[in-house]
Amino acid sequence: MQMTLPDYATRFDSLSLSACFLDLKGVGDAPRQATGFFWRRSEKVFLITNWHVVTGLNLMDGKAIGNHWVPERIVLRYFVKGASQPDGWRSMTVPDINLSLFEDFHKPYWVQHPMAYEWNVDVVALDVTEKLGGGDVFCVNDYTYPRLYHFAGSEIFVLGHALPETTNAYPVPFPIWKRGSIASEIIVPWNMRPAFLIDSRTSKGMSGSPVFARVFGPAAHGDGSIHADNILVSEFMGIYSGRLFDDENNASVGLVWHRNLIDQLLAEPVSGSRDWKKSESIQMFTSVRGKE
């Protein structure tokens, strides 16, 4: 019997193809995965993911995660646009490429934010232009996004690879849209860092995911106008960096780094490093309580 699906009134969201599957390889054979996405700047394409994904260290406190496991390379799996078909669909290929993370242990290939240690910016970029070989890949900033209104409690989605690869029957897993909401005042830097909090029960493997705001139906735009004829509108918000408390008994609060950090990073890239440094500038802003 041929598989057929019901005649749903829907359309495929091409943003689902923007999240890359990162198969992390290192010493030991335990499967480990993460998420990343492509970002286009000038004539180059960069893979964006988290610093803790490529180092195995928590950038906030320098502590090792994953039992001190450190990746040596990434098998990157992604979608490439193919030729248009007569029925309106486009064919796709799903190549994978091997990315070495460092020339030697103290010479990583990635670049990081100029304030990576001062602000604990858990974001890195790897130039994959030559590795891609000119393929027509999906970059998150290839899309034009409206400027929506956002409030604490507004809906947010983390687009990442939550499910293990072993459960997947396709050449590359399709990402999961994990729903959540903005959990902090978005214009207030969380804990003196350029980030905001989200309330979402995310899963391992989603670190490095792109985060989107999505409005179904009428949408309030940043200029105060209401667009009543919208069916669905999305806006790229930033890079997901994991939950603050990875414990079943704690609140499922995650961290998202603001989107403008990517352009800042690529405008003033700093050579990547596996070494952790304690933030001094954050300490300068800690409150001094008076005596009781």
N, C-alpha and C positions, 0 to 999 in steps of 0.2 A: 504494500500500500504506500502511495506517495504521501509525504507529509504536506498538509495544507493547513494554513492558519485562518482564523476567522477574518472576516472583512472589517477590520478595525478602521475607524476614522482617525488616522494618525499620520505622522511623517517621521522619518529617521532624522535624528538630531546629529549633524556633523560634528558638533562639539564632543560627542562621545568618542570620536576618533583622535582627539587631541591629547589624550593621556597615554603615555608610553609605559610599557611593562619593563621593569628593571629586575633582571635575574642576577642576583649578586653572587659572585664567585670568590671563594677564598680558601684557606686551609680548612679542610673538613668538608664533608659532603652533606651537611644539613641544609635543606633548601631555605633560602632567604630571598625575600623580594621587597621591592619598594616601587614607587611611582615617580615619574618625571613628566616633563612636557617640553615641547620645542618652542623656542622664541627666536624670531627673526630680527636681526639688526644689520642694516646696510646689506651687504652681499653674503653675510654669514648666518648660519643657523646654530643655535646653542641649545644644549640640553640643560634644563633647570631642574634641580632637586635640592635636597637638604644636605647641609654640612655633616650632620650626624649620620646620614646614610652612607657617605663615602669614608668616614673616619671611624665609626663605631663609638664615638664619644658624645656625651651630652654637652652641648655648647654652653648651657647655663652654668654648669658646675664642674665640667671636666671629667665626670665619672664615666667609666666604661659601661656600655650597654650590650646586651646580647652575650653575656659571659666572655667579654673581652674579644669577641670575634670581630675581625677587620676584613672588609672586602679588598681584593686585589684587582678585580676587573668587573665589568658589567656586561652581560649579554643583553643588549637593548633590542626590544621587539616593538615594532610600530607599524602604522598603516601608511601606505603610499597610494595616492590617487592614480587610477588607471583611466583608460579611454572611456568616453561616454558610449552608452549602449542605446540601441534604437528605442527601447522602452523607457528611456529617461534615466535609468540607473547608470552608475559608474562602476566599472570593475575596480577591484583593489588588490594589491599585493601586500604581503606581510613579511618583509625581510627582517633579518636580525643581524646585528653587527657586534663585534667584540670591541669593547672600549677598555684599554688599560687605564688605570687610575693614576699611575705615577711612573715616572722615568726611573727613579729609585725611591726608597721609602721616604726620603726627605725632599723629593722634587715632584709633587703632584702635578697632574696636567690641568686640574681645575683652577679657576680663579674665584675669588670671594670678594665680598663687600669691603670697601675701605674702612668701615666701622664695624667689621664683623665681631671683633672681640669687645669693643667698647659697648656696643648695643646688643651683643649676642645674636647677630643676624644669621639665622640658620639657613642660609641660601648659598648655593654655589652654581657655577655655570661651566660647562665643558663645550668647547668648540668642536662640533661634529660635522662641519661643512664638508670636509674632504671625505669623511667616512660615508656620508649619505650618497655621494656620487651624483648629486644633482637631482635626486628624486623629488617629486612634487609632494612634499610632506605637509601635514596639518600643523601649523604653528598657531598657538593661542592668540597671538597679536596680529594674525592675518584678518581677524574679524573686526568689524566696527561695532562697538558697544555703546549703547546710550548711557547717559549719566542718570542713574535712578536715585530716588530718595531712599535713604536707609535709616533705620531706627534700631535701638536695642529691642530685640525680639523679632526683627525682620527675618524672613526665611533665607536660608543659605544652603548650598549643596557642595559637598566635597566629591570630586570626580576622581576616583582612584581604584586601585586593584586590591580590593579587600579579600577576595577569595583566592585560595591557594591554586597554583598552576595545575596541580594534580587533578583538580575537579573540572578542568577545562577540556573541551573537545575540539576547539578551534586552534589554528596555528599561533594565534596570539589572543590572550583573554580580552574580552570586552570589559571595560571598567564599570564600576557601580556608582550610581548617583546616590550618595548618602545624605539624607536630609538632616538639617539642623537649623539653628537660629543664632543670630548675633547675640552674644551673651554679655558684652561690655559696651560702654559708650564708644562708638567707633572713632570719634575724633579725639578721644583721650588715649595717649600712648599707654598701652598696658605695661604697668610696672616700669615706667620710664623707657619703654622700648617701642619701636615702630611696628606695633602689632596689635591685634584685637583678639578677643576670645569668642569661641563659638560653643554652643551647647549641642553636641552631637555624639552619638555612640559609634565612633569610628572603630576601625580594626587595624591590626598590624598589616603592613604592606601599603598603607595609604599615605605614609610619609612622602612628601614631595608632590602631593596632588595639587592641581589647580583648583581654586575655589571660586564658585560662581554664585551671584544672586540671581534668582529666577522669579519672575512674576507671571502668573497665569491670569489672563484677562486684562482689564484696565490697569494701567501702570502710571504711577506718579513719577514724573521726571524731575531732575534737579533744578530746572528752571521754574518749577511750580505748575507746569502744565500737566493735564491728565490726558493720557492717550487711551481713549476708550475702545479703539478698534483693534487693540493688540490681542493676539491669541496667546503668544508666549514671547517674552523678552528676557534676555540674559545679560549680565554684566560681569566681567572678570574682576575679582576682588583681591586675590593674592595667592600665597603659597602655604599650604597646610604643613604643619610641623610636628604633629603628634599631640597626644593628650598630656596635660600637666600632671595628672595622677593616673598612672596605669594600674589601677586596682579596682576590683569589683565593688569595694565598699566606699569609694570616693566618687565625687561628681564627675560626670563625663564631660569635662571642659577641655576643649582643644585650642591650639594656638595657630593663628594665621598671620603671616607677615605681609605687610601692605605691598601692593603690586608695583608701586613706584621704585621699590628697592631693586628691582631687576634692571631698570634703565640706569639707575645710579651705579650699580655694580659694573655694568658693561661700559659705562662712560669713564669710570675710574677703577679699572680692575686691579686687584692686588693678588700677587702670586699666592696660590693655595698653600695651606700648611696643615699638617696633622697635629701640630702642637697646640695645646690649649693654653690660653692666657686669661687670667682673671680680669674682669672689667674693673677699671678704676673710675671711669666717668660715672657709672651707675652709682657707685658708692658715694659720690659727691652730693647726690641728691637725696640721700636718705634723711628722714626727718630726725630732728634732735628733740627729744621729749624733755620737758622741764621736770624738775623734781616734784614728787608727790607731796 
